[in-house]
């Protein structure tokens, strides 16, 4: 069975085209089977094998379709490539457009896109004749371009709707007797003759998000230049880079900007002096100041008078926090800090006041714990997706995105089909063109589901689109803006739209969370590591004269440790966390006690110096140095077992602190020196050294011996005096008896009653 030919210069009548379309739909599959049969083939099996080899042997690629949304009177131009992938020459080849039936459901579009190049079921009306392009011969492995220009009126489009289009290549392989369809590429054509009675309000999120680039480190000196892990951010914001393309494309589109403030802070850090980690882990001077200034200036201009949503700083992984971090004390507090930092960053750098009322879990996947975490920092709206918060009520249309989910929280449910339309490889013109037409088709299909019901639809694409994905998204949005079934709306307005009472409000249970996403979450160990870093920071900041110079950068580094961008990069995330902790510990170790060797004490009393070294740029204070004797009965510190002195040391200086000691015995006495914070917590390791009392000196020994000798002499004197007194009494009695009572002369000189000298004591 063959089609009646179209005479050159004459268009077929509308009735004839409708008859031809109906006939094709009814007998398309049998016709194709008939075309594949070879009546002179030796056997049915051999004929089938040859036909199967030829069928689909030519690849057809539709690389562009313009206009994407045609109007009455337009000319539709479809261009692309044809490649003979078989082993035989193809002669009498013809590329012609086929107009398929109107599609009735989103699932029809999905199925057609899935089988876009399958030649097994070639249906639709062929627009041949002068609108087809002929090729005398297609050699194996050779590609040819084609371009078909057809007035829209020739397509015989009827009622409004999504039509399936296909470019089919028919021809006769050298080993076949008859011609057949050897390849086809399908696409979609939205057709809307006049404005929809109720246009769909469409909100498209335009994300400016990147991976973590800034380390926690800073360069030496007072300037403390920030250090970047590598130069990838510079590449992204340079002409042709991913972020440069997103910015320049988005500035002319009716979109809601969704921005990670960490990106803004990182580019802002590049505007002045900064460093980049070199191959040998040695920082070198960065050179992207001019590029950073230009990108930020362009962004500031682009977002003025536009809707801007700021994610919490560094785009924390809400699902990881909910499923892994909640078990670690203090984890949720970081989300509030990140939210506060987001608003400050956006206002300071871009001079715009963003909305911080939105939380965006990965892929819009939610469960009750994710919702709880997402709203714990003040957000009242969660951006979910329709393949997570699924409709269960048998609705025959897509409801408005916003709906209450309890606790004063609103879920804005993005359409899954539209949100995932531009994932995958968009670098080929074929994939990009098909993605644009499919997006437009699905958008129009939503409106056609219930044309009299005004609805608000949200599209939340992937967080970090590639350059080709962003370019494809932009083409689709421009075409959508030209359509007459949709109008742009910002996210804040979409969140306030009147909810559909029939739309589901039930958040799926935890078990419904996709296993693939769960495997990518940050582990609990990551949050334990974050907890250690926070505790280290808290102990460190209390001794600093300018704590904000450390608290702010490390607070933001902690936010980056929780970033969604670490998904699928577990090793890199672990290295980053370790790097932050190690660098912080290294800073704390810049304030320390200088090790001492044995201290010799050559006397009963002396002073012992202990040195506190501060290698930080800023000063330290609120520290106490305690020196403790382990044997206070032999060595006392200022008359006690230990003694403390306050410490305050300027940046890049050392301070020697002197303690007075008193020794009571010779020999070594171990002592310890330890720094303490104001709340009594030890700071840094203690140092131990011996105070060796080499002698209680000769002078001291002589004094002690002299004292003992004086005691002995005093006793001896008292003894001799008493003995002499007794002798005199005896003599007097004898003289009295003899009558001789004259004056007597003592036999000794008078006693010197002055106290004896005590010697001299020297305090060292």
ABEGO torsion letter per residue (X at the ends): XBBBBBBBGBBBBAAAAAAAAAAAAAAAAAAAAAAABBAABABAAAAAAAAAAABGABBBBBABBOBABBBBGBBBBBBEBBBBABABBBBGBBBBBBBBBBBABAAAAAAAAAAAABAABBBEBBBBEAABBBBABBBBGBBBBBBBBBBAAAAGBBBBEBBBBBBBBBEBBAABABBBBABBBBBBBBBBABBBABBBBBBBBBBBBBBBABBABBBBEAAGBBBBABAAAAAAABBGBAAAAAAAAAAABBBBBBBBAAAAAAAAAAABBBBBBBAAGBBBBBAAAAAAAAAAAAAAAAABGBBBBBBBBGGBBAAAAAAAAAABBGAAAAAAAAAAAAAAAAAAAAGBBBBAABBBBBGGBBBAAAAAAAAAAGBABBBBBAAABBBAAGBABBBBABBBAEGGBBBBBBBAAAAAAABEBAABAAAAAAAAAAAAAAAAAAAAABAABBBBBBBBBBABBBAAAAAAAAAAAAAAAABAABBBBBAAAAAABBBBAABBABBBBAAABBAAAAAABBBAAAAAAAAAAAAAAAAAAAABABAAAAAAAAAAAAAAAABAAABGBAAAAAAAAAAAAAAAAAAAAABBBBBBBBBBBBEABBBBBBBBBBABABBBBGBBBBBBBABAAABBBGGBABBBBBBBBBBGBBBBBBBBBBBABBEBBBBBBBBBBAAGBBBEBBBBBBBBBABBBAAAAAAAAAAAAAAAAAAAAAAAAAAAAAAAAAAAAAAAAAGBABBBBBABBBBBABBBBAEBBBBX
